[in-house]
């Protein structure tokens, strides 16, 4: 009697992909708890030689024929900007972001509008039923006979229906819900996400079909699944912003067909995501100019300058240890600025609670905002209003000097376009200016000089 072969099992970390031969409570590779999941090992159907005869020969670079492919224009100019000028045929694009931030809304909008150009579009919904997707479309005011909705999780069924529809664009919502019946692991596991992403990559390249994948993110903000997923796709787009705010930023983290220095700004409305062509004006529209602790700063998001409001609140602490709270700003950067204010300017902030907020839900990562943040803190501490029509730009060093920043002429032009009266810039940038401006430009060399100008 032949004994049946025992199934081989392996234990895979769903966070980093580490494989173990036994179950562990904590992954020894990445340190995550309860991330090890049991998976069956799929036996190989045959052996392949390590050295196979290739039917492809190398071609000299100067003999390769190249033609600029015509891109598919999106309905949204902001989406076009982030993609690098439109959708490239045969590209695989991954869009990630927090739950409810607008990933499915954006793709359903674009799928419906692109299907109006005599091209069939297949939208695969692995999380919602047909009626739920229809409700979303009704809310967004979308309707198209060329947009086909498929509520399916099986990879093979998706490919079969794609052939029937003859779609020119494929949207998968989401990649973590799709599974291949060739693997016995559950949907969303490391092996399933990796295999399905590879199949969609082959589908995109062999059929010259643009494929959009919507991806979940972890609590740390990373794309769920194996890291190889981000390397597999041609373009990785990340939605940023707070669900409690109206504005969303779509950033290109990786783009093989365009620049990663571009962002798209959207506003969440009752009819879906709407483009924001002039985000600086929107961000400053609700600003109160007669209150202390409020300043205007200029940051660069890709090649686009943005003017934002930064607010600070400084109040005496009621606890033994003062609070330091930052929203949209790096807390470590805030601690450094407070230390420079105390040491180099003589501001006594050690017994005060400090709260700093970037208005609009925008995340500020650029050091050019240092001067504005520091002056907002001083303005609130002294209870004095900073000149309302001035923009503050500059990086603060540990010795209190104001260091030059990049793209200063673009920042000045943006401030002038919005009708602001003046801008404070580092002295190093002032010496290198090539163009004259109609607004007043005030150079500063040290933080103490800026404090003396605005706060007496």
C-alpha positions as CSV (number, residue, x, y, z in Angstrom):
1,X,0.0,0.0,0.0
2,X,1.4,3.4,-1.0
3,X,1.3,6.0,1.7
4,X,0.0,9.4,0.6
5,X,2.6,12.1,0.5
6,X,2.6,14.4,3.5
7,X,1.8,18.0,2.7
8,X,4.8,20.3,3.1
9,X,4.1,23.4,5.1
10,X,6.0,26.7,5.5
11,X,5.4,29.7,7.7
12,X,5.7,33.1,6.0
13,X,5.8,36.5,7.6
14,X,3.1,38.7,6.0
15,X,5.1,41.8,6.8
16,X,8.5,41.1,5.3
17,X,8.2,37.7,3.5
18,X,10.5,35.8,5.8
19,X,10.0,32.0,5.5
20,X,10.4,29.7,8.5
21,X,10.0,25.9,8.9
22,X,8.0,26.4,12.2
23,X,5.5,28.8,13.6
24,X,6.9,31.8,15.5
25,X,5.1,34.3,17.6
26,X,7.5,37.0,16.4
27,X,9.3,37.3,13.1
28,X,13.0,37.1,13.6
29,X,13.6,39.2,10.5
30,X,11.4,42.3,10.9
31,X,10.3,41.9,14.6
32,X,6.6,42.0,13.9
33,X,4.3,40.0,16.3
34,X,1.7,37.6,15.1
35,X,2.6,38.1,11.4
36,X,3.6,34.4,10.7
37,X,1.0,32.6,8.6
38,X,0.9,28.9,7.6
39,X,1.1,28.2,3.8
40,X,1.3,25.0,1.8
41,X,4.3,24.4,-0.4
42,X,3.3,23.9,-4.0
43,X,5.4,21.0,-5.5
44,X,7.3,21.7,-8.6
45,X,5.8,19.9,-11.7
46,X,9.2,19.4,-13.3
47,X,12.8,20.3,-13.2
48,X,14.3,23.0,-15.4
49,X,17.9,23.2,-16.5
50,X,19.7,26.1,-14.9
51,X,21.2,26.9,-18.3
52,X,18.6,27.2,-21.0
53,X,19.2,28.2,-24.6
54,X,17.9,31.7,-25.1
55,X,16.0,32.7,-28.3
56,X,16.7,36.4,-27.6
57,X,20.0,38.0,-28.7
58,X,21.5,41.2,-27.3
59,X,21.2,44.2,-29.5
60,X,23.6,47.2,-29.6
61,X,22.1,50.3,-28.0
62,X,22.6,52.4,-31.2
63,X,20.6,49.9,-33.2
64,X,17.5,49.9,-31.0
65,X,14.5,51.6,-32.7
66,X,12.6,53.9,-30.3
67,X,9.3,55.7,-30.9
68,X,7.5,57.9,-28.5
69,X,4.3,56.2,-27.7
70,X,1.1,58.2,-27.7
71,X,-0.2,58.5,-24.1
72,X,-3.9,58.2,-23.1
73,X,-5.0,61.6,-21.7
74,X,-6.8,61.3,-18.4
75,X,-9.9,63.5,-17.7
76,X,-8.1,65.0,-14.7
77,X,-5.2,67.3,-15.5
78,X,-3.8,66.7,-12.0
79,X,-3.8,63.0,-12.6
80,X,-2.1,63.5,-16.0
81,X,0.6,65.6,-14.3
82,X,1.4,62.9,-11.7
83,X,1.6,60.2,-14.4
84,X,4.0,62.2,-16.4
85,X,1.7,63.3,-19.2
86,X,-0.9,60.6,-19.4
87,X,-1.3,56.8,-19.3
88,X,1.3,54.7,-21.0
89,X,0.0,51.6,-22.9
90,X,1.3,48.4,-21.3
91,X,2.1,50.1,-18.0
92,X,1.3,48.7,-14.5
93,X,0.4,51.3,-12.0
94,X,-0.1,50.8,-8.3
95,X,-2.1,53.4,-6.2
96,X,-1.9,53.2,-2.4
97,X,-3.3,55.2,0.5
98,X,-5.2,55.1,3.7
99,X,-8.8,53.7,3.8
100,X,-11.4,56.2,2.6
101,X,-8.9,58.7,1.2
102,X,-10.3,58.4,-2.3
103,X,-8.4,55.7,-4.2
104,X,-11.5,53.9,-5.5
105,X,-13.3,57.2,-6.1
106,X,-10.5,58.5,-8.3
107,X,-10.2,55.3,-10.4
108,X,-13.9,54.9,-10.9
109,X,-14.1,58.5,-12.1
110,X,-11.3,58.1,-14.5
111,X,-12.5,54.6,-15.7
112,X,-16.0,56.0,-16.4
113,X,-14.7,59.1,-18.3
114,X,-12.1,57.1,-20.3
115,X,-14.7,54.6,-21.4
116,X,-16.5,57.4,-23.1
117,X,-13.8,57.6,-25.8
118,X,-15.1,54.5,-27.7
119,X,-13.0,52.2,-25.5
120,X,-14.2,49.5,-23.2
121,X,-12.9,49.6,-19.6
122,X,-13.1,46.7,-17.1
123,X,-13.3,47.7,-13.4
124,X,-12.8,44.6,-11.2
125,X,-14.3,45.2,-7.7
126,X,-13.0,42.6,-5.3
127,X,-14.4,44.3,-2.2
128,X,-17.8,45.6,-3.3
129,X,-20.8,44.0,-5.0
130,X,-22.2,45.2,-8.2
131,X,-25.0,47.1,-6.5
132,X,-22.5,48.8,-4.1
133,X,-20.4,49.9,-7.0
134,X,-23.5,51.2,-8.8
135,X,-24.4,53.2,-5.7
136,X,-21.0,54.8,-5.7
137,X,-21.3,55.7,-9.4
138,X,-24.7,57.2,-8.8
139,X,-23.4,59.4,-6.0
140,X,-20.5,60.5,-8.3
141,X,-22.9,61.2,-11.2
142,X,-21.2,58.6,-13.4
143,X,-22.8,56.5,-16.1
144,X,-21.3,54.7,-19.2
145,X,-22.3,51.8,-21.3
146,X,-18.6,51.2,-22.1
147,X,-17.6,50.7,-18.4
148,X,-18.0,47.1,-17.3
149,X,-18.0,46.2,-13.6
150,X,-16.9,42.8,-12.5
151,X,-17.3,41.6,-8.9
152,X,-14.7,38.8,-8.9
153,X,-11.7,37.7,-6.8
154,X,-10.5,34.7,-8.9
155,X,-7.6,35.7,-11.1
156,X,-8.4,33.2,-13.9
157,X,-12.0,34.4,-14.1
158,X,-10.8,38.0,-14.4
159,X,-8.6,37.2,-17.3
160,X,-11.3,35.2,-19.0
161,X,-13.8,38.1,-18.7
162,X,-11.2,40.5,-19.9
163,X,-11.0,38.6,-23.2
164,X,-14.8,38.8,-23.6
165,X,-15.0,42.5,-22.9
166,X,-12.0,43.4,-25.1
167,X,-11.1,46.1,-22.6
168,X,-8.5,48.8,-23.3
169,X,-8.0,49.5,-19.6
170,X,-8.1,47.3,-16.6
171,X,-8.6,48.5,-13.0
172,X,-8.2,46.0,-10.0
173,X,-9.8,47.1,-6.7
174,X,-7.8,45.8,-4.9
175,X,-4.8,43.6,-5.5
176,X,-5.0,42.2,-1.9
177,X,-8.4,40.7,-2.7
178,X,-7.4,38.8,-5.9
179,X,-6.2,35.2,-5.6
180,X,-4.8,32.6,-7.9
181,X,-6.4,29.1,-7.6
182,X,-2.9,27.7,-8.4
183,X,-1.9,28.6,-4.8
184,X,-3.6,27.4,-1.7
185,X,-2.8,30.4,0.5
186,X,-5.5,32.9,1.3
187,X,-6.1,36.2,-0.6
188,X,-3.8,39.0,0.6
189,X,-1.0,36.7,1.6
190,X,2.6,37.3,0.5
191,X,2.6,34.6,-2.1
192,X,-0.9,35.5,-3.5
193,X,-0.1,39.2,-3.9
194,X,3.3,38.4,-5.4
195,X,1.9,35.9,-7.9
196,X,-1.1,38.0,-8.9
197,X,1.0,41.1,-9.4
198,X,3.3,39.1,-11.6
199,X,0.4,37.8,-13.7
200,X,-1.0,41.3,-14.2
201,X,2.5,42.5,-15.2
202,X,2.7,39.9,-17.9
203,X,-0.8,40.8,-19.0
204,X,0.1,44.4,-19.3
205,X,3.3,43.8,-21.3
206,X,2.1,41.1,-23.6
207,X,-1.2,42.8,-24.5
208,X,0.0,46.4,-24.3
209,X,-2.8,47.0,-21.8
210,X,-2.7,49.7,-19.1
211,X,-3.4,48.0,-15.7
212,X,-4.2,50.0,-12.5
213,X,-3.9,48.2,-9.2
214,X,-5.4,49.7,-6.0
215,X,-3.4,48.6,-2.9
216,X,-4.1,48.6,0.8
217,X,-1.6,50.1,3.2
218,X,-0.4,49.1,6.7
219,X,-0.8,51.2,9.8
220,X,2.7,52.5,9.2
221,X,1.6,53.8,5.8
222,X,3.4,51.2,3.6
223,X,1.8,49.2,0.8
224,X,0.5,45.9,2.3
225,X,2.1,42.8,0.9
226,X,5.7,42.0,-0.2
227,X,8.2,44.7,-1.0
228,X,8.7,43.2,-4.4
229,X,5.2,44.5,-5.3
230,X,6.5,48.0,-5.4
231,X,9.5,46.9,-7.5
232,X,7.3,45.0,-9.9
233,X,5.0,48.0,-11.0
234,X,6.1,50.7,-13.4
235,X,4.5,53.5,-11.4
236,X,3.7,53.8,-7.7
237,X,1.3,56.6,-6.6
238,X,0.6,57.4,-3.0
239,X,-2.4,59.3,-1.7
240,X,-1.7,61.6,1.2
241,X,-3.9,63.7,3.4
242,X,-6.2,63.5,6.3
243,X,-9.7,62.0,5.8
244,X,-11.0,64.8,8.0
245,X,-9.8,67.4,5.6
246,X,-11.1,68.1,2.1
247,X,-7.7,68.1,0.3
248,X,-5.8,65.2,-1.0
249,X,-2.3,65.0,-2.5
250,X,-1.4,62.3,-5.1
251,X,2.4,61.8,-5.1
252,X,4.5,59.8,-7.5
253,X,6.8,57.7,-5.4
254,X,8.1,55.8,-8.5
255,X,7.6,56.5,-12.1
256,X,9.4,54.8,-15.0
257,X,7.7,57.0,-17.6
258,X,7.9,60.4,-15.9
259,X,9.2,62.5,-13.0
260,X,8.7,61.7,-9.4
261,X,8.9,65.4,-8.6
262,X,5.2,66.1,-9.5
263,X,2.1,66.0,-7.3
264,X,-1.6,66.3,-8.0
265,X,-3.9,68.2,-5.6
266,X,-7.5,67.2,-5.3
267,X,-10.5,68.3,-3.2
268,X,-13.0,65.8,-1.9
269,X,-16.5,67.0,-2.8
270,X,-20.0,65.5,-2.8
271,X,-19.4,64.6,-6.5
272,X,-16.1,63.0,-5.9
273,X,-12.5,64.2,-6.3
274,X,-12.2,67.6,-8.1
275,X,-8.9,69.0,-9.4
276,X,-7.4,72.0,-7.5
277,X,-5.5,74.0,-10.2
278,X,-4.4,76.7,-7.7
279,X,-3.8,75.0,-4.4
280,X,-2.1,77.9,-2.7
281,X,-5.2,80.1,-3.1
282,X,-7.4,77.4,-1.7
283,X,-5.1,76.7,1.3
284,X,-5.0,80.4,2.2
285,X,-8.7,81.2,1.5
286,X,-9.9,80.7,5.1
287,X,-6.9,82.4,6.8
288,X,-7.5,84.9,9.5
289,X,-4.8,87.7,9.2
290,X,-5.4,89.5,12.5
291,X,-4.4,86.7,15.0
292,X,-1.0,86.0,16.5
293,X,0.7,82.7,15.8
294,X,-0.3,82.5,12.1
295,X,2.2,82.9,9.3
296,X,2.5,82.0,5.6
297,X,5.3,79.7,4.4
298,X,6.3,78.5,0.9
299,X,7.2,74.8,0.3
300,X,8.0,72.9,-2.9
301,X,5.9,69.9,-3.8
302,X,7.8,68.5,-6.8
303,X,8.2,71.4,-9.2
304,X,5.2,73.3,-7.9
305,X,5.5,75.9,-5.1
306,X,2.7,75.9,-2.5
307,X,1.9,78.7,0.0
308,X,0.5,77.3,3.2
309,X,-0.6,78.7,6.6
310,X,1.2,77.4,9.7
311,X,-0.3,78.1,13.1
312,X,1.3,77.9,16.5
313,X,-0.1,78.1,20.0
314,X,2.2,78.7,23.0
315,X,0.6,78.6,26.5
316,X,1.9,78.1,30.1
317,X,2.0,74.4,31.0
318,X,-0.1,73.0,33.7
319,X,2.0,69.9,34.0
320,X,5.5,69.2,35.1
321,X,6.7,68.3,31.6
322,X,5.7,70.7,28.8
323,X,3.8,69.3,25.8
324,X,5.2,69.4,22.3
325,X,2.6,68.6,19.7
326,X,3.1,68.9,15.9
327,X,0.5,68.1,13.2
328,X,1.8,67.8,9.7
329,X,5.4,68.7,10.9
330,X,8.2,66.4,12.0
331,X,8.2,66.5,15.9
332,X,12.0,66.2,15.9
333,X,12.3,69.2,13.7
334,X,10.0,71.1,16.0
335,X,12.2,70.2,19.0
336,X,15.3,71.4,17.2
337,X,13.7,74.8,16.4
338,X,12.6,75.3,20.0
339,X,16.2,74.6,21.1
340,X,17.6,77.1,18.7
341,X,15.0,79.7,19.8
342,X,16.1,79.2,23.4
343,X,19.8,79.1,22.8
344,X,20.4,81.6,20.0
345,X,17.5,84.0,20.4
346,X,17.0,83.9,24.2
347,X,13.3,82.8,24.1
348,X,12.3,81.1,27.3
349,X,9.9,78.4,26.1
350,X,10.9,75.7,28.6
351,X,7.8,76.2,30.8
352,X,5.3,76.5,27.9
353,X,3.2,74.0,26.0
354,X,3.8,74.4,22.2
355,X,1.4,73.2,19.5
356,X,2.1,73.6,15.8
357,X,-0.3,72.8,13.0
358,X,0.0,72.8,9.2
359,X,-3.4,74.0,8.0
360,X,-5.2,71.9,5.4
361,X,-3.9,68.5,6.4
362,X,-0.7,68.9,4.3
363,X,2.5,67.1,5.4
364,X,5.5,69.4,5.5
365,X,8.8,67.7,5.0
366,X,10.9,70.6,3.6
367,X,13.3,72.5,5.8
368,X,12.4,75.7,4.0
369,X,9.5,76.0,6.4
370,X,11.8,76.4,9.4
371,X,11.7,80.2,9.5
372,X,8.0,80.3,9.3
373,X,7.5,77.8,12.0
374,X,9.9,79.5,14.3
375,X,8.3,83.0,13.7
376,X,4.8,81.5,14.3
377,X,6.0,80.2,17.7
378,X,7.5,83.6,18.6
379,X,4.4,85.4,17.5
380,X,2.2,83.3,19.7
381,X,4.6,83.6,22.7
382,X,4.7,87.4,22.4
383,X,1.1,87.6,21.4
384,X,2.0,89.8,18.4
385,X,0.6,89.5,14.9
386,X,3.1,88.8,12.1
387,X,2.7,91.0,9.0
388,X,-0.2,89.2,7.3
389,X,0.9,89.7,3.7
390,X,4.4,88.4,4.1
391,X,5.8,84.9,3.2
392,X,8.6,83.5,5.3
393,X,11.2,81.2,3.6
394,X,14.4,79.8,5.1
395,X,16.1,76.8,6.6
396,X,17.4,77.3,10.2
397,X,20.8,75.9,11.2
398,X,21.8,74.9,14.7
399,X,23.8,78.1,15.1
400,X,20.8,80.2,14.3
401,X,21.8,81.1,10.7
402,X,19.3,81.2,7.9
403,X,20.5,78.9,5.2
404,X,19.6,79.2,1.4
405,X,16.9,77.1,-0.1
406,X,16.2,75.8,-3.6
407,X,13.8,77.3,-6.2
408,X,13.7,80.7,-4.6
409,X,12.5,82.5,-7.8
410,X,9.6,80.1,-8.2
411,X,8.5,80.8,-4.6
412,X,8.8,84.5,-5.1
413,X,6.7,84.3,-8.3
414,X,4.0,82.3,-6.5
415,X,3.8,84.9,-3.7
416,X,3.6,87.7,-6.3
417,X,0.8,85.8,-8.2
418,X,-1.4,85.6,-5.1
419,X,-1.0,89.3,-4.4
420,X,1.2,89.1,-1.3
421,X,3.2,92.2,-0.5
422,X,6.5,90.8,0.7
423,X,8.7,87.8,1.2
424,X,11.5,87.1,3.7
425,X,14.3,85.0,2.2
426,X,17.8,83.9,3.2
427,X,20.6,86.4,2.5
428,X,22.4,83.7,0.4
429,X,19.4,83.5,-1.9
430,X,19.1,87.3,-2.2
431,X,22.6,87.6,-3.6
432,X,22.0,85.1,-6.3
433,X,18.6,86.5,-7.6
434,X,18.6,87.1,-11.3
435,X,15.0,88.5,-11.8
436,X,13.5,91.6,-10.3
437,X,10.1,91.3,-8.5
438,X,7.3,93.7,-7.8
439,X,7.0,92.5,-4.2
440,X,9.3,93.6,-1.4
441,X,12.1,91.1,-0.7
442,X,13.7,91.2,2.8
443,X,16.9,89.2,3.2
444,X,17.9,87.9,6.6
445,X,21.1,86.2,7.7
446,X,20.2,85.1,11.3
447,X,17.1,84.0,13.1
448,X,17.5,86.8,15.6
449,X,17.4,89.3,12.7
450,X,14.0,87.9,11.6
451,X,12.7,88.0,15.1
452,X,13.7,91.7,15.5
453,X,12.0,92.6,12.2
454,X,8.6,91.1,13.0
455,X,8.4,91.0,16.8
456,X,9.6,93.8,19.0
